[in-house]
């Protein structure tokens, strides 16, 4: 019995050791990808800042007063939520936070007798909302850990078309903002229509060190730049989400590795105890056999003495 238990424990220890190697490798990979993701976030900042600067100046100069992007609907009947999650799991509570936040907003809309539409970004969001039969539209998957600008452009064009066609009255982004390797937070940001207090602040003049001449017309330039501005914000959200995903995965895999080490220690302790019990049992059997043999010899001597 003890020998069989020892074999089972050895098999479990080997299995946990193999799992530990996998989780450790995934932890190291996620750690290296965090650095790359941070670099991509930093590389996208200059473009985002410059296009924001130009849009601010154009809006402050009076352009875009008739733009549909800058006009809030008098009544918000349908809200579109762009939920950005991962394509894969094994990243702790990363996906759960986004799904919980989006689902909370959807339920609030339903209670207020308002309509909603979810645009899932990432397979986790796609599977979650479709399995629960929420109202979803086109989904975007396959790039959560390394998004490109083309992905943001596709999402931007889709949600802008939804807004301009009147299918939705407002579009919001729900994603995880990357603060540092140890801190990320789920945020909800309005995307369309663009709130004037978000893009306002320009003085109608170019920023220091920059000089712009708008041709043929500032109004036309703004109409062209506003969709690019939306795409830039989506791209920034995708990059933040990717960095956050890698950070969550690194922590989750480190926790899994630590748990595997602790489990190996406990299993080794149990196996050693089982081995000791097996050795003790064998010793007791040997001693009992020796005592029984010695007792039989004594009986034989007594019988011989009695017969003589």
C-alpha positions in Angstrom: 0.0 0.0 0.0 2.8 2.4 1.0 4.8 1.5 -2.1 1.8 2.3 -4.3 1.2 5.6 -2.6 4.9 6.5 -3.1 4.7 5.8 -6.9 1.5 8.0 -7.1 3.3 10.8 -5.3 6.4 10.6 -7.5 4.2 10.8 -10.6 2.4 13.9 -9.2 5.7 15.6 -8.3 7.0 15.0 -11.9 3.8 16.4 -13.3 4.0 19.5 -11.1 7.7 20.0 -12.0 6.8 20.0 -15.7 4.0 22.5 -15.1 6.4 24.7 -13.1 8.8 24.8 -16.0 6.0 25.9 -18.3 4.7 28.7 -16.0 8.3 29.9 -15.4 8.9 30.1 -19.1 5.6 32.0 -19.6 6.5 34.4 -16.8 9.9 35.2 -18.4 8.3 35.7 -21.9 5.6 38.0 -20.4 8.3 40.0 -18.6 10.2 40.5 -21.9 7.0 41.5 -23.7 6.1 44.1 -21.1 9.3 46.0 -22.0 8.5 45.9 -25.7 4.9 46.9 -25.1 6.0 49.9 -22.9 8.3 51.0 -25.8 5.5 50.8 -28.2 3.3 52.9 -25.9 6.0 55.5 -25.6 6.6 55.5 -29.4 3.0 56.2 -30.1 2.8 59.2 -27.7 4.4 61.8 -30.1 1.9 61.1 -32.9 -1.0 61.1 -30.4 0.1 64.4 -28.8 0.7 66.1 -32.2 -2.7 65.2 -33.7 -4.4 66.2 -30.5 -2.6 69.5 -30.6 -3.7 70.2 -34.2 -7.3 69.2 -33.5 -7.4 71.4 -30.4 -6.1 74.4 -32.4 -8.6 73.8 -35.2 -11.5 73.4 -32.8 -10.5 76.5 -30.8 -10.2 78.5 -34.1 -13.9 77.9 -34.8 -13.7 75.0 -37.2 -15.9 72.0 -36.8 -19.0 73.7 -35.4 -21.1 71.7 -37.7 -19.2 68.4 -37.4 -21.2 65.4 -36.3 -18.2 64.3 -34.3 -18.4 67.3 -32.0 -22.2 67.3 -31.6 -23.7 65.3 -28.8 -27.1 63.7 -29.6 -30.0 65.4 -27.7 -31.0 62.0 -26.4 -28.8 59.0 -25.8 -30.9 56.0 -26.8 -28.2 53.5 -27.7 -24.6 53.3 -26.4 -21.9 51.3 -28.0 -19.3 49.7 -25.7 -15.9 48.7 -27.2 -14.7 46.1 -24.8 -11.0 45.4 -25.2 -9.9 42.0 -23.7 -7.2 39.4 -24.5 -7.4 36.6 -27.0 -6.0 34.1 -24.5 -6.3 33.3 -20.9 -3.7 32.6 -18.2 -3.5 36.3 -17.3 -5.2 36.4 -13.9 -8.1 38.8 -13.5 -7.3 40.9 -16.5 -10.2 39.7 -18.7 -12.7 39.5 -15.7 -12.2 43.2 -14.9 -13.1 44.3 -18.4 -16.0 42.0 -18.7 -17.4 42.9 -15.3 -17.1 46.7 -16.0 -18.8 46.3 -19.5 -21.5 44.1 -18.2 -22.2 46.5 -15.4 -22.7 49.4 -17.8 -24.9 47.2 -20.1 -27.2 46.2 -17.1 -27.4 49.8 -16.1 -28.6 50.7 -19.6 -31.2 47.9 -19.5 -32.5 49.1 -16.2 -32.8 52.6 -17.6 -34.8 51.2 -20.6 -32.0 52.2 -23.0 -30.5 50.1 -25.7 -26.8 49.0 -26.0 -24.4 47.4 -28.4 -21.2 45.6 -27.5 -18.2 45.6 -29.9 -15.9 42.8 -28.6 -12.2 43.2 -29.1 -10.4 40.0 -28.2 -11.7 36.4 -28.2 -12.5 36.4 -24.5 -15.0 39.3 -24.9 -16.4 37.7 -28.0 -17.0 34.4 -26.4 -18.3 35.9 -23.1 -20.9 38.2 -24.6 -22.1 35.9 -27.3 -22.4 32.9 -25.0 -24.6 35.0 -22.7 -26.6 36.3 -25.7 -25.8 40.0 -25.2 -26.4 42.2 -28.2 -23.1 42.3 -30.1 -21.9 43.4 -33.5 -18.7 42.7 -35.4 -15.8 41.4 -33.3 -12.1 42.0 -33.7 -9.7 39.3 -32.6 -6.2 37.9 -33.1 -4.0 40.8 -32.1 -4.5 41.5 -28.4 -0.9 41.0 -27.4 0.7 42.9 -30.3 -1.8 45.3 -31.9 -1.0 47.3 -35.0 -2.3 50.7 -36.2 -4.3 48.8 -38.9 -6.3 47.1 -36.2 -7.1 50.4 -34.6 -8.1 51.9 -37.9 -10.5 49.0 -38.7 -12.1 49.4 -35.3 -12.3 53.2 -35.6 -13.9 53.1 -39.1 -16.5 50.6 -37.9 -17.6 52.5 -34.8 -17.5 55.8 -36.6 -19.8 54.3 -39.3 -22.1 53.1 -36.5 -22.3 56.6 -35.0 -22.7 58.5 -38.3 -25.4 56.1 -39.5 -27.4 56.7 -36.4 -27.3 53.1 -35.1 -25.7 54.3 -31.9 -25.7 57.7 -30.1 -22.5 57.3 -28.2 -19.4 55.1 -28.3 -17.3 54.3 -25.2 -14.0 52.5 -24.8 -13.6 50.0 -21.9 -10.0 48.9 -21.5 -7.2 48.4 -18.9 -4.9 51.4 -18.6 -1.2 50.6 -18.0 0.2 52.7 -15.2 3.2 50.6 -14.3 4.3 47.0 -14.2 2.6 46.6 -10.8 -0.5 48.7 -11.4 -3.1 48.7 -14.0 -6.7 50.0 -13.9 -9.9 49.4 -15.8 -11.1 52.6 -17.3 -14.1 53.7 -19.4 -13.5 56.6 -21.8 -16.0 58.4 -24.1 -14.9 58.0 -27.8 -17.6 59.4 -30.0 -18.9 62.1 -30.0 -15.7 64.0 -29.1 -16.5 66.1 -26.1 -15.3 69.7 -26.6 -13.9 69.9 -23.1 -11.7 67.0 -23.9 -10.2 68.4 -27.1 -10.6 72.1 -26.2 -7.8 74.1 -24.7 -6.2 75.3 -27.9 -5.9 79.0 -28.6 -6.2 78.9 -32.3 -2.5 79.3 -32.6 0.1 76.7 -33.2 2.1 75.3 -30.2 5.6 76.5 -29.4 8.0 75.4 -32.1 5.3 74.4 -34.5 3.8 76.3 -37.4 0.7 75.2 -39.4 -0.9 76.4 -42.6 -4.2 74.8 -43.3 -5.2 74.3 -46.9 -7.6 74.3 -48.5 -9.8 75.0 -45.5 -9.6 74.4 -41.7 -13.1 73.0 -41.7 -12.1 70.3 -44.2 -8.8 69.6 -42.5 -10.7 69.0 -39.2 -13.2 66.7 -40.8 -10.3 64.7 -42.1 -8.4 64.7 -38.9 -11.2 63.8 -36.5 -11.4 60.1 -37.7 -7.6 59.9 -37.4 -7.9 61.3 -33.9 -10.4 58.6 -33.0 -8.1 56.0 -34.5 -5.2 57.3 -32.5 -7.2 57.1 -29.2 -8.2 53.5 -30.0 -4.6 52.6 -30.9 -3.4 54.1 -27.6 -6.1 52.0 -25.8 -5.0 48.8 -27.6 -1.3 49.4 -26.7 -2.2 50.1 -23.0 -4.4 46.9 -23.0 -1.5 44.9 -24.5 1.0 46.1 -21.9 -1.6 45.4 -19.1 -2.2 41.9 -20.4 1.5 41.0 -20.3 1.8 42.5 -16.8 -1.2 40.5 -15.6 0.1 37.3 -17.2 3.6 37.8 -15.7 2.1 38.1 -12.2 -0.3 35.2 -12.8 2.5 32.9 -14.0 4.8 34.0 -11.1 2.0 33.1 -8.7 1.5 29.7 -10.4 5.2 29.0 -10.2 5.3 29.8 -6.5 2.3 27.6 -5.9 3.9 24.8 -7.8 7.0 25.1 -5.7 4.9 25.0 -2.5 3.0 22.0 -3.8 6.2 20.1 -4.6 7.4 20.7 -1.1 4.2 19.4 0.4 4.1 16.4 -1.9 7.8 15.6 -1.1 7.1 15.8 2.6 4.1 13.5 2.2 6.2 11.1 0.1 9.0 11.1 2.6 6.5 10.3 5.4 5.1 7.5 3.3 8.6 6.1 2.7 9.4 6.2 6.4 6.1 4.5 7.2 7.0 1.8 4.6 10.4 1.3 6.1 9.0 1.2 9.6 6.4 -1.4 8.5 9.2 -3.6 6.9 11.3 -3.4 10.1 8.3 -4.4 12.2 7.6 -7.3 9.9 11.2 -8.4 10.1 11.3 -8.1 13.9 8.0 -9.9 14.2 9.2 -12.7 12.0 12.5 -13.0 14.0 10.5 -13.1 17.3 8.2 -15.7 15.9 11.1 -17.8 14.7 12.9 -17.4 18.1 9.7 -18.5 19.9 9.5 -21.7 17.7 13.1 -22.6 18.4 12.5 -22.2 22.2 9.4 -24.5 22.0 11.5 -27.1 20.1 14.3 -27.0 22.9 11.7 -27.4 25.6 10.1 -30.4 23.9 13.6 -32.1 23.4 14.4 -31.5 27.1 11.1 -32.9 28.2 11.4 -36.0 26.0 14.9 -36.8 27.4 
